[in-house]
Amino acid sequence: MSVDSSNFVRAMARVPGPVTIATTADPAGRRWGFTGSSFSSLSLDPPLVLICLDKTASTHEAFSRADRFLINVLAQEQADVALRFARSGVDRFEAGDMVPCEFGLPGLEDAAARVACSMHDVLDGGDHTILVGRAEATYVGEERVPLVYSDRAFARPVTDHMAGAR
Ligand SMILES: Cc1cc2nc3c(=O)[nH]c(=O)nc-3n(C[C@H](O)[C@H](O)[C@H](O)COP(=O)(O)O)c2cc1C
């Protein structure tokens, strides 16, 4: 039995995910980045994370060959950055909000968190490639609330504590 693809997409859209910007630089120094909600932790020992990238994406070659990449976990006010790094055919870095961070890779100073990775493995995942990174450095933006993506909309997490305050 094969699952109906539109139902599969609808069901998976239900799964709340983080909103991240993955960045890297190629050997010529050109910066690359894309919005990704498929970011996840994978292992504690060794410390591994993963993000899945569409094989047809303009950024695919740069990321699948990269030695290092940086995950920027967006904060709730940064949905505009997510939209910009998902847009095709534009200079996603033109706004100037990405500055050299860990490894000198482009990052957002006011991200909710950053995870700087060395490339641990590049795996096949159907029409996507699974980029497995080994965390080499992390940053946590204190008091930054992470942005969430669910049912194709941006949201902010509501904690029990916040819900109780209403
Ligand atoms: C909230 C959001 C999450 C996304 N998550 C992913 C993802 O996890 N993996 C992926 O390959 N593309 C994801 N995309 C799409 C990419 O950001 C980008 O639009 C796509 O790679 C096409 O870009 P291109 O013009 O570089 O080919 C997401 C887009 C949005 C708006």
The ligand as an ORCA input file, in Angstrom:
! r2SCAN-3c Opt
* xyz 0 1
  C       9.542     27.301      6.949
  C      10.301     26.647      5.803
  C      10.995     25.478      6.049
  C      11.719     24.847      5.033
  N      12.406     23.700      5.323
  C      13.151     23.109      4.359
  C      13.945     21.960      4.641
  O      13.980     21.469      5.780
  N      14.678     21.416      3.630
  C      14.672     21.932      2.359
  O      15.341     21.385      1.485
  N      13.940     23.043      2.066
  C      13.193     23.638      3.019
  N      12.495     24.780      2.729
  C      12.601     25.359      1.383
  C      13.954     26.087      1.188
  O      14.108     27.092      2.164
  C      14.074     26.748     -0.205
  O      12.928     27.484     -0.475
  C      14.248     25.700     -1.283
  O      15.462     24.994     -1.021
  C      14.314     26.305     -2.700
  O      15.400     27.128     -2.768
  P      16.345     27.337     -4.052
  O      15.804     28.565     -4.743
  O      17.682     27.589     -3.427
  O      16.345     26.111     -4.924
  C      11.733     25.412      3.734
  C      11.052     26.612      3.498
  C      10.333     27.223      4.512
  C       9.618     28.524      4.242
*
